[in-house]
Amino acid sequence: MKIALGSDHAGFELKDHLGRVLASWGHDVVDLGTSSASESVDYPDFGAAVGRAVASGECDLGVAVCGSGIGISIAANKVAGVRAAVVHDVTSAHLAREHNHANVLCLGSRVTGVSVAEEAVAAWLSATPQSGRHEGRIAKIAVLDQTENVTRGD
């Protein structure tokens, strides 16, 4: 699977670690930056980059990391077609993929330890998006992608 990876400076070390782990699991990792923990950068740039890579089909899924996971998820979710979910553990990661069809996983390096992050990514990747009632809800989100962007004038 081809996975987009991005972070701001606060998430750099966890992003870098997860990139190595994903590659060791056989995934093709596309690292969209940042390239340093020492230089302050803006999380919206990297959340949007991951979101665009997934929405365009360049990558199958994405993983984005900032200090809390919240800011980068908000940025990624501004890209139509992205369903970015902030997760804190295996259960929330699994449900994000199963129920919400999350195509971008967001983690907070300041709130999630390395081993929990690895386990969450593994759970998310192994989960299968469920059909049934979940598909109708995902369809409603897709409509919001179209109608809300038009309403805002994007």
N, C-alpha and C positions, 0 to 999 in steps of 0.2 A: 504494500500500500504506500502511496506517496503522501507524506504528511508535511504540511507547512508548519514552521516553528518560528515564533517571534516573541520578543520581550523588550521591556525597557531595561534601564540599568539595574533597577531593584530586582528584577527577575532573571538577570543574565546568568548567574551561576546555576540556578535550577534549570533554566532553559537549556543551557549547555550540557548539563548532566543528562537531562531527558533526551536530548538529541543523540547522545552516545548510546543510551539505553535503547532507544527506538531503532537505531541502526543495528545494534547487536541482536535485536529481535527480527531483523531482516527487512525493515522498512526503509524506503527511500526518503530521506529527510531533506527538505528544502529549508535551510536556515535563512530567514529574512531579516535577521539582526535583532537586536543590536550586537555589537562585537566587543563590548567592554562594560564592566561594572563601575568603572571609575569616572566615566563621562556621563553626565546627566543628559537624558534624552526624554522625549515625550511619548508616553504610552499610546496615545491615539494613533500615531504614525504606524506603530507596529501592530496594533490591533486591527487597523484597517488593512494593512498589507496582508496579514494572515486571512482576514475575511475575504479580500479580493481574490487571493490565490484559490480559496475553496469555492467561492461563488462562480468563478470563471471556469472551474473544472481543471485548472492547472494542477491542483492537489485534491486528493480524495477527502481529507480531513485536515484539521488544524489544531495546534496546541499553542496557547498564548499565556504568557506569565508576566505579571507585574507584582508590586508589593502585596496588594490585597486580592488581586484577580478581578476586582470590580471594575476599575477604570478601563482596563484593556478589553473586558467583555462588553462594556457599553460601546466602545469604539467599534469593535468587531460587529456588533449587532446593528450598527448603522448601515452596513452593507446588505443590500437586498439579497435574500436567499440564505443568509447566515443565521444559524440558531446557536449562538454561543452561550454556554452555561458555566457559571462559576461553581466549582465543586470543592468539597473539603474532605471527602473520604470516598471509600469504595462504593458505598451505597448510593450517594448522590451522583457519582460518576456513572454508575450502571444505569440508574433511572433516567439520567439526562439523555443517554443514548436510546434506551428502550422506549421510554414514554414520550420524550420531547424531540427525538431524532436529532439531538445536538450534533452539529457537524464541526463545531469548534469547542474545545475543552479549555477552560480558563482556570488557572491556579494562582494562588497568592503565595509568593515565596516567604513572606513574613508571617504567614499563618498556617502554612502546610509544610510539614517536614519532608525530607527527601524520600524516605521509604514510603510514607503515605502517598506522596505524589506519584511515585512509581506504581504502586498498587492501584491507585485511582486511574491512571492512564491505561494500565492493563485491563482493568474492569470495563472501562469505557470502550476500548478497542474490541473486547470479546463480546460485548453486548450486541444484540440484534434489534434494530428498530422494530417495534411491534406494530401490527396493523390494527384493524378494528376501530374502536372508538378513538384511538390515538391519531389515525390518519385524518379524520375529520377535523381534529383540533389543529393539526399541522397545516391542513388546507386553509383554515381560518387565518393562521399566521401568514401564509403566503399571500392571502388577499390583503392583509395589512401592509405587507411589503409594497404592494402595488398602489393601493389607495392612499396610504399615509404619505408616501413620497410625492404623490401628485398634489395632495392637499398642502403640503409644506412648500411646494414649488420647486422641488429637487429635479 
